[in-house]
Amino acid sequence: MKTAVVTDSTAYIAQDVLERYNIHMVPLNVIFGTESYREEVDITAEQFYEEVRSQKKLPTTSQPSIGQLAEKYEELSIEFDAIISIHLSSGISGTYQGSVTAGSMAENINVYSFDTEVSCMVQGFYVIEAAKMAQEGRGPEDIIKRLNEMKQTSNAYFMVDDLSNLQRGGRLSSAQAMIGSLLQIKPLLTFENKVIVPSEKIRTRKKAMKRIVELLQEAQTGEPMRAVIIHANREQGAKDWVSELTPQFPHVEFSISYFGPVIGTHLGEGAMGLGWVKKY
């Protein structure tokens, strides 16, 4: 069986990796005023953060249309027998639900939509694992089973310099009563039940980063793991953190990724995160 793997742009997978594993990407959009840009296609992360600094208003974001997804699925049906479509958490975007709807419209191919319940390169871990299995000729049921197994060992924590972007964008959980007190500190955020929630209140950026490392330590079982440091226009800081963590965690394979335009709109420049999953 020939299975295609589709994801959206918020996985922020490098172009050479997309090509190596034959991963198909559908972009989300970031909108400045009347100008709409497809992230990872029309605008890079670097261009985005530069543009944000020059604007008085925050941009907005939008998901791909059902029509775009349906068109991609029909295009892939010519060559493939099935599609695994892997997306960012349904709690912060309608992209997954759009995939479900578009998949139900596809007449010539079965579409298996998967909600990672996270985003960014942790989402990318699911995508790359699925693509490797697809290249080995594994069927969609086997791939979905593996993705669900990954959820048992996957986690991500991140911090932002300012919660106002998340608050305005409606991407924070309904625990709005906490926000006033959180705005003056460096909250540790995570995904819980598909939405972004404050995990802990921490006073400084340094202490927040230290706490994230402690959480990674607690997740260790002795088995090999993949971990990714994700940054919002703080590449050198991410490199320094990898250098610091690599000798501490010999069983963990570290990489670096970034918060691109759509996720960066909600987190703001300076955000930093760490995500991980068991290595298969």
C-alpha atoms as a printed R data frame, in Angstrom:
    type eleno elety resid chain resno       x      y      z
1   ATOM     1    CA   MET     A     1   0.000  0.000  0.000
2   ATOM     2    CA   LYS     A     2   1.216  3.480 -0.854
3   ATOM     3    CA   THR     A     3   0.424  6.014  1.878
4   ATOM     4    CA   ALA     A     4   0.919  9.783  1.601
5   ATOM     5    CA   VAL     A     5   1.696 11.920  4.644
6   ATOM     6    CA   VAL     A     6   0.260 15.443  4.826
7   ATOM     7    CA   THR     A     7   0.778 18.055  7.513
8   ATOM     8    CA   ASP     A     8   0.286 21.767  7.960
9   ATOM     9    CA   SER     A     9   2.931 24.466  8.107
10  ATOM    10    CA   THR     A    10   2.901 24.774 11.914
11  ATOM    11    CA   ALA     A    11   5.038 21.627 12.175
12  ATOM    12    CA   TYR     A    12   7.878 23.877 10.892
13  ATOM    13    CA   ILE     A    13   9.722 21.013  9.232
14  ATOM    14    CA   ALA     A    14  12.766 22.061  7.193
15  ATOM    15    CA   GLN     A    15  12.333 21.938  3.419
16  ATOM    16    CA   ASP     A    16  15.078 19.339  2.921
17  ATOM    17    CA   VAL     A    17  13.355 17.043  5.445
18  ATOM    18    CA   LEU     A    18   9.984 17.496  3.716
19  ATOM    19    CA   GLU     A    19  11.616 16.473  0.454
20  ATOM    20    CA   ARG     A    20  13.612 13.580  1.949
21  ATOM    21    CA   TYR     A    21  10.520 11.936  3.403
22  ATOM    22    CA   ASN     A    22   8.074 13.057  0.704
23  ATOM    23    CA   ILE     A    23   5.927 14.982  3.200
24  ATOM    24    CA   HIS     A    24   3.179 17.166  1.745
25  ATOM    25    CA   MET     A    25   2.528 20.490  3.489
26  ATOM    26    CA   VAL     A    26  -0.551 22.722  3.463
27  ATOM    27    CA   PRO     A    27   0.163 26.242  4.823
28  ATOM    28    CA   LEU     A    28  -1.731 28.308  7.365
29  ATOM    29    CA   ASN     A    29  -1.826 32.071  6.866
30  ATOM    30    CA   VAL     A    30  -0.672 35.137  8.743
31  ATOM    31    CA   ILE     A    31  -2.444 38.401  7.922
32  ATOM    32    CA   PHE     A    32  -1.045 41.922  8.287
33  ATOM    33    CA   GLY     A    33  -3.898 44.340  7.616
34  ATOM    34    CA   THR     A    34  -5.162 43.426  4.160
35  ATOM    35    CA   GLU     A    35  -2.084 41.394  3.185
36  ATOM    36    CA   SER     A    36  -2.240 37.622  3.681
37  ATOM    37    CA   TYR     A    37   0.893 35.464  3.614
38  ATOM    38    CA   ARG     A    38   1.175 31.677  3.511
39  ATOM    39    CA   GLU     A    39   3.684 30.804  6.193
40  ATOM    40    CA   GLU     A    40   6.707 28.798  5.058
41  ATOM    41    CA   VAL     A    41   5.791 29.794  1.467
42  ATOM    42    CA   ASP     A    42   5.364 33.574  1.195
43  ATOM    43    CA   ILE     A    43   7.033 34.629  4.455
44  ATOM    44    CA   THR     A    44   9.837 33.208  6.599
45  ATOM    45    CA   ALA     A    45  10.025 33.338 10.379
46  ATOM    46    CA   GLU     A    46  12.789 35.946 10.210
47  ATOM    47    CA   GLN     A    47  10.767 38.175  7.872
48  ATOM    48    CA   PHE     A    48   7.732 37.757 10.106
49  ATOM    49    CA   TYR     A    49   9.402 38.934 13.325
50  ATOM    50    CA   GLU     A    50  10.945 41.872 11.474
51  ATOM    51    CA   GLU     A    51   7.534 42.839 10.096
52  ATOM    52    CA   VAL     A    52   5.851 42.543 13.514
53  ATOM    53    CA   ARG     A    53   8.355 45.018 14.999
54  ATOM    54    CA   SER     A    54   7.452 47.567 12.326
55  ATOM    55    CA   GLN     A    55   3.678 47.232 12.790
56  ATOM    56    CA   LYS     A    56   1.490 48.848 15.436
57  ATOM    57    CA   LYS     A    57  -1.129 46.093 15.337
58  ATOM    58    CA   LEU     A    58  -0.607 42.386 15.826
59  ATOM    59    CA   PRO     A    59  -1.280 40.256 12.746
60  ATOM    60    CA   THR     A    60  -4.066 37.698 12.695
61  ATOM    61    CA   THR     A    61  -3.946 34.088 11.504
62  ATOM    62    CA   SER     A    62  -6.186 31.746  9.535
63  ATOM    63    CA   GLN     A    63  -6.312 28.042  8.808
64  ATOM    64    CA   PRO     A    64  -6.270 26.501  5.324
65  ATOM    65    CA   SER     A    65  -9.699 26.278  3.762
66  ATOM    66    CA   ILE     A    66 -11.509 22.963  3.453
67  ATOM    67    CA   GLY     A    67 -11.231 23.466 -0.295
68  ATOM    68    CA   GLN     A    68  -7.428 23.685 -0.129
69  ATOM    69    CA   LEU     A    69  -7.225 20.494  1.885
70  ATOM    70    CA   ALA     A    70  -9.699 18.687 -0.372
71  ATOM    71    CA   GLU     A    71  -7.743 19.760 -3.445
72  ATOM    72    CA   LYS     A    72  -4.513 18.412 -1.924
73  ATOM    73    CA   TYR     A    73  -6.169 15.084 -1.099
74  ATOM    74    CA   GLU     A    74  -7.615 14.714 -4.601
75  ATOM    75    CA   GLU     A    75  -4.223 15.522 -6.104
76  ATOM    76    CA   LEU     A    76  -2.563 12.824 -3.969
77  ATOM    77    CA   SER     A    77  -5.263 10.262 -4.816
78  ATOM    78    CA   ILE     A    78  -3.757  9.918 -8.296
79  ATOM    79    CA   GLU     A    79  -0.575  8.363 -6.889
80  ATOM    80    CA   PHE     A    80  -1.467  7.083 -3.402
81  ATOM    81    CA   ASP     A    81  -3.877  4.574 -1.854
82  ATOM    82    CA   ALA     A    82  -4.349  6.357  1.507
83  ATOM    83    CA   ILE     A    83  -3.461  9.616  3.264
84  ATOM    84    CA   ILE     A    84  -2.404 10.282  6.849
85  ATOM    85    CA   SER     A    85  -3.088 13.984  7.532
86  ATOM    86    CA   ILE     A    86  -1.386 15.172 10.736
87  ATOM    87    CA   HIS     A    87  -2.221 18.533 12.295
88  ATOM    88    CA   LEU     A    88  -1.766 20.940 15.168
89  ATOM    89    CA   SER     A    89  -4.008 20.669 18.190
90  ATOM    90    CA   SER     A    90  -7.702 20.995 17.476
91  ATOM    91    CA   GLY     A    91  -7.952 23.032 20.680
92  ATOM    92    CA   ILE     A    92  -6.111 25.991 19.143
93  ATOM    93    CA   SER     A    93  -6.997 25.707 15.443
94  ATOM    94    CA   GLY     A    94  -9.765 24.362 13.226
95  ATOM    95    CA   THR     A    95  -7.226 22.833 10.813
96  ATOM    96    CA   TYR     A    96  -7.714 19.259 12.074
97  ATOM    97    CA   GLN     A    97 -11.506 19.544 11.803
98  ATOM    98    CA   GLY     A    98 -11.071 20.985  8.317
99  ATOM    99    CA   SER     A    99  -8.993 17.919  7.460
100 ATOM   100    CA   VAL     A   100 -11.742 15.609  8.756
101 ATOM   101    CA   THR     A   101 -14.352 17.407  6.647
102 ATOM   102    CA   ALA     A   102 -12.156 17.515  3.530
103 ATOM   103    CA   GLY     A   103 -11.292 13.843  4.021
104 ATOM   104    CA   SER     A   104 -14.974 12.911  4.106
105 ATOM   105    CA   MET     A   105 -15.386 14.680  0.759
106 ATOM   106    CA   ALA     A   106 -12.559 12.761 -0.930
107 ATOM   107    CA   GLU     A   107 -14.079 10.238 -3.327
108 ATOM   108    CA   ASN     A   108 -11.031  8.338 -4.534
109 ATOM   109    CA   ILE     A   109  -8.916  7.883 -1.402
110 ATOM   110    CA   ASN     A   110  -9.230  7.183  2.325
111 ATOM   111    CA   VAL     A   111  -7.993 10.025  4.522
112 ATOM   112    CA   TYR     A   112  -6.943  9.377  8.125
113 ATOM   113    CA   SER     A   113  -6.836 12.679 10.018
114 ATOM   114    CA   PHE     A   114  -4.727 12.828 13.189
115 ATOM   115    CA   ASP     A   115  -4.866 15.429 15.953
116 ATOM   116    CA   THR     A   116  -1.406 15.693 17.555
117 ATOM   117    CA   GLU     A   117  -2.841 17.818 20.395
118 ATOM   118    CA   VAL     A   118   0.358 19.926 20.226
119 ATOM   119    CA   SER     A   119   2.098 22.018 17.561
120 ATOM   120    CA   CYS     A   120   5.484 23.032 16.117
121 ATOM   121    CA   MET     A   121   8.286 20.480 15.848
122 ATOM   122    CA   VAL     A   122   6.718 18.167 18.427
123 ATOM   123    CA   GLN     A   123   3.942 17.863 15.843
124 ATOM   124    CA   GLY     A   124   6.786 17.392 13.383
125 ATOM   125    CA   PHE     A   125   8.011 14.325 15.295
126 ATOM   126    CA   TYR     A   126   4.690 12.620 14.541
127 ATOM   127    CA   VAL     A   127   4.863 13.657 10.897
128 ATOM   128    CA   ILE     A   128   8.405 12.396 10.337
129 ATOM   129    CA   GLU     A   129   7.698  9.081 12.095
130 ATOM   130    CA   ALA     A   130   4.618  8.584  9.917
131 ATOM   131    CA   ALA     A   131   6.566  9.441  6.766
132 ATOM   132    CA   LYS     A   132   9.363  6.985  7.625
133 ATOM   133    CA   MET     A   133   6.817  4.233  8.174
134 ATOM   134    CA   ALA     A   134   5.044  5.121  4.921
135 ATOM   135    CA   GLN     A   135   8.346  4.825  3.049
136 ATOM   136    CA   GLU     A   136   8.736  1.345  4.557
137 ATOM   137    CA   GLY     A   137   5.369  0.423  3.046
138 ATOM   138    CA   ARG     A   138   3.472  0.309  6.347
139 ATOM   139    CA   GLY     A   139  -0.280  0.763  6.095
140 ATOM   140    CA   PRO     A   140  -2.325  3.641  7.567
141 ATOM   141    CA   GLU     A   141  -3.686  1.562 10.475
142 ATOM   142    CA   ASP     A   142  -0.159  0.668 11.614
143 ATOM   143    CA   ILE     A   143   0.936  4.288 11.290
144 ATOM   144    CA   ILE     A   144  -2.017  5.650 13.275
145 ATOM   145    CA   LYS     A   145  -1.355  3.032 15.982
146 ATOM   146    CA   ARG     A   146   2.256  4.230 16.276
147 ATOM   147    CA   LEU     A   147   1.184  7.880 16.433
148 ATOM   148    CA   ASN     A   148  -1.190  7.101 19.284
149 ATOM   149    CA   GLU     A   149   1.625  5.271 21.093
150 ATOM   150    CA   MET     A   150   3.810  8.358 20.722
151 ATOM   151    CA   LYS     A   151   1.236 10.437 22.577
152 ATOM   152    CA   GLN     A   152   2.017  8.435 25.714
153 ATOM   153    CA   THR     A   153   5.623  9.715 25.839
154 ATOM   154    CA   SER     A   154   5.240 13.106 24.167
155 ATOM   155    CA   ASN     A   155   5.220 16.405 26.026
156 ATOM   156    CA   ALA     A   156   6.100 20.050 25.511
157 ATOM   157    CA   TYR     A   157   6.594 23.065 27.763
158 ATOM   158    CA   PHE     A   158   7.225 26.647 26.749
159 ATOM   159    CA   MET     A   159   7.423 30.113 28.170
160 ATOM   160    CA   VAL     A   160   6.616 33.529 26.790
161 ATOM   161    CA   ASP     A   161   7.821 36.995 27.702
162 ATOM   162    CA   ASP     A   162   4.283 38.347 27.592
163 ATOM   163    CA   LEU     A   163   0.940 36.540 27.765
164 ATOM   164    CA   SER     A   164  -1.003 39.354 26.078
165 ATOM   165    CA   ASN     A   165  -0.669 37.842 22.586
166 ATOM   166    CA   LEU     A   166  -2.158 34.547 23.741
167 ATOM   167    CA   GLN     A   167  -4.858 36.353 25.675
168 ATOM   168    CA   ARG     A   168  -5.901 38.512 22.719
169 ATOM   169    CA   GLY     A   169  -5.809 35.596 20.312
170 ATOM   170    CA   GLY     A   170  -8.032 33.463 22.542
171 ATOM   171    CA   ARG     A   171  -5.468 30.625 22.538
172 ATOM   172    CA   LEU     A   172  -5.105 30.418 26.305
173 ATOM   173    CA   SER     A   173  -7.413 28.166 28.316
174 ATOM   174    CA   SER     A   174 -10.610 29.388 29.922
175 ATOM   175    CA   ALA     A   175  -8.809 29.955 33.227
176 ATOM   176    CA   GLN     A   176  -8.936 33.682 32.573
177 ATOM   177    CA   ALA     A   177  -8.904 34.518 36.273
178 ATOM   178    CA   MET     A   178  -5.252 33.489 36.423
179 ATOM   179    CA   ILE     A   179  -4.117 35.804 33.663
180 ATOM   180    CA   GLY     A   180  -3.894 39.012 35.664
181 ATOM   181    CA   SER     A   181  -1.418 37.530 38.104
182 ATOM   182    CA   LEU     A   182   0.473 35.674 35.382
183 ATOM   183    CA   LEU     A   183   1.187 38.756 33.304
184 ATOM   184    CA   GLN     A   184   3.892 39.882 35.727
185 ATOM   185    CA   ILE     A   185   5.842 36.604 35.722
186 ATOM   186    CA   LYS     A   186   7.228 33.998 33.312
187 ATOM   187    CA   PRO     A   187   4.462 31.393 33.188
188 ATOM   188    CA   LEU     A   188   5.317 27.874 32.155
189 ATOM   189    CA   LEU     A   189   2.769 26.788 29.533
190 ATOM   190    CA   THR     A   190   1.840 23.380 28.192
191 ATOM   191    CA   PHE     A   191  -0.901 21.612 26.246
192 ATOM   192    CA   GLU     A   192  -3.594 19.974 28.328
193 ATOM   193    CA   ASN     A   193  -6.781 18.520 26.832
194 ATOM   194    CA   LYS     A   194  -5.722 20.055 23.495
195 ATOM   195    CA   VAL     A   195  -5.536 23.667 24.731
196 ATOM   196    CA   ILE     A   196  -2.710 25.828 26.064
197 ATOM   197    CA   VAL     A   197  -2.793 26.116 29.828
198 ATOM   198    CA   PRO     A   198  -0.530 27.711 32.440
199 ATOM   199    CA   SER     A   199   1.319 24.837 34.104
200 ATOM   200    CA   GLU     A   200   3.304 26.697 36.764
201 ATOM   201    CA   LYS     A   201   3.963 30.273 37.830
202 ATOM   202    CA   ILE     A   202   7.685 31.016 37.791
203 ATOM   203    CA   ARG     A   203   9.329 34.337 38.559
204 ATOM   204    CA   THR     A   204  12.219 34.519 36.100
205 ATOM   205    CA   ARG     A   205  13.137 33.246 32.639
206 ATOM   206    CA   LYS     A   206  16.199 31.447 34.027
207 ATOM   207    CA   LYS     A   207  14.123 29.597 36.626
208 ATOM   208    CA   ALA     A   208  11.510 28.721 34.012
209 ATOM   209    CA   MET     A   209  14.159 27.160 31.763
210 ATOM   210    CA   LYS     A   210  15.586 25.265 34.724
211 ATOM   211    CA   ARG     A   211  12.130 23.906 35.550
212 ATOM   212    CA   ILE     A   212  11.616 22.710 31.967
213 ATOM   213    CA   VAL     A   213  14.901 20.800 32.224
214 ATOM   214    CA   GLU     A   214  13.683 19.204 35.474
215 ATOM   215    CA   LEU     A   215  10.516 18.087 33.683
216 ATOM   216    CA   LEU     A   216  12.611 16.515 30.915
217 ATOM   217    CA   GLN     A   217  14.643 14.751 33.589
218 ATOM   218    CA   GLU     A   218  11.451 13.403 35.170
219 ATOM   219    CA   ALA     A   219  10.400 12.018 31.782
220 ATOM   220    CA   GLN     A   220  13.580  9.929 31.450
221 ATOM   221    CA   THR     A   221  13.138  6.149 31.472
222 ATOM   222    CA   GLY     A   222  16.577  5.213 30.157
223 ATOM   223    CA   GLU     A   223  15.163  4.703 26.661
224 ATOM   224    CA   PRO     A   224  16.369  6.845 23.744
225 ATOM   225    CA   MET     A   225  14.340 10.033 23.230
226 ATOM   226    CA   ARG     A   226  14.097 12.869 20.738
227 ATOM   227    CA   ALA     A   227  13.904 16.412 22.047
228 ATOM   228    CA   VAL     A   228  13.637 19.757 20.312
229 ATOM   229    CA   ILE     A   229  14.353 23.253 21.517
230 ATOM   230    CA   ILE     A   230  11.976 25.694 19.859
231 ATOM   231    CA   HIS     A   231  12.639 29.435 19.776
232 ATOM   232    CA   ALA     A   232  10.921 32.618 18.621
233 ATOM   233    CA   ASN     A   233  13.781 34.472 16.902
234 ATOM   234    CA   ARG     A   234  16.349 33.466 19.541
235 ATOM   235    CA   GLU     A   235  18.511 31.044 17.567
236 ATOM   236    CA   GLN     A   236  21.714 31.642 19.517
237 ATOM   237    CA   GLY     A   237  19.888 31.097 22.797
238 ATOM   238    CA   ALA     A   238  18.561 27.791 21.445
239 ATOM   239    CA   LYS     A   239  22.069 26.716 20.372
240 ATOM   240    CA   ASP     A   240  23.458 27.585 23.798
241 ATOM   241    CA   TRP     A   241  20.721 25.560 25.481
242 ATOM   242    CA   VAL     A   242  21.446 22.518 23.287
243 ATOM   243    CA   SER     A   243  25.143 22.771 24.192
244 ATOM   244    CA   GLU     A   244  24.209 22.873 27.868
245 ATOM   245    CA   LEU     A   245  21.728 19.976 27.755
246 ATOM   246    CA   THR     A   246  23.495 17.504 25.450
247 ATOM   247    CA   PRO     A   247  26.063 16.267 28.021
248 ATOM   248    CA   GLN     A   248  23.360 16.076 30.718
249 ATOM   249    CA   PHE     A   249  21.113 13.767 28.674
250 ATOM   250    CA   PRO     A   250  23.188 11.152 26.787
251 ATOM   251    CA   HIS     A   251  20.045  9.194 25.773
252 ATOM   252    CA   VAL     A   252  18.392 12.233 24.196
253 ATOM   253    CA   GLU     A   253  18.892 13.357 20.595
254 ATOM   254    CA   PHE     A   254  18.479 17.149 20.560
255 ATOM   255    CA   SER     A   255  17.528 19.341 17.618
256 ATOM   256    CA   ILE     A   256  16.525 22.986 17.138
257 ATOM   257    CA   SER     A   257  13.377 24.403 15.557
258 ATOM   258    CA   TYR     A   258  11.413 27.633 15.719
259 ATOM   259    CA   PHE     A   259   8.042 29.211 16.335
260 ATOM   260    CA   GLY     A   260   7.078 30.389 12.852
261 ATOM   261    CA   PRO     A   261   4.656 33.168 11.868
262 ATOM   262    CA   VAL     A   262   1.333 31.586 12.888
263 ATOM   263    CA   ILE     A   263   2.419 30.266 16.291
264 ATOM   264    CA   GLY     A   264   4.744 33.254 16.762
265 ATOM   265    CA   THR     A   265   1.752 35.567 16.390
266 ATOM   266    CA   HIS     A   266   0.271 34.080 19.554
267 ATOM   267    CA   LEU     A   267   3.450 33.553 21.590
268 ATOM   268    CA   GLY     A   268   5.448 36.647 20.648
269 ATOM   269    CA   GLU     A   269   9.155 37.115 20.000
270 ATOM   270    CA   GLY     A   270  11.456 35.679 22.652
271 ATOM   271    CA   ALA     A   271   9.349 32.610 23.469
272 ATOM   272    CA   MET     A   272  11.283 29.410 24.115
273 ATOM   273    CA   GLY     A   273  10.130 25.829 24.411
274 ATOM   274    CA   LEU     A   274  11.301 22.254 24.816
275 ATOM   275    CA   GLY     A   275   9.417 19.192 23.596
276 ATOM   276    CA   TRP     A   276  10.216 15.496 23.578
277 ATOM   277    CA   VAL     A   277   9.027 12.006 22.656
278 ATOM   278    CA   LYS     A   278  10.333  8.448 22.908
279 ATOM   279    CA   LYS     A   279  12.587  7.512 19.986
280 ATOM   280    CA   TYR     A   280  11.328  4.571 17.923
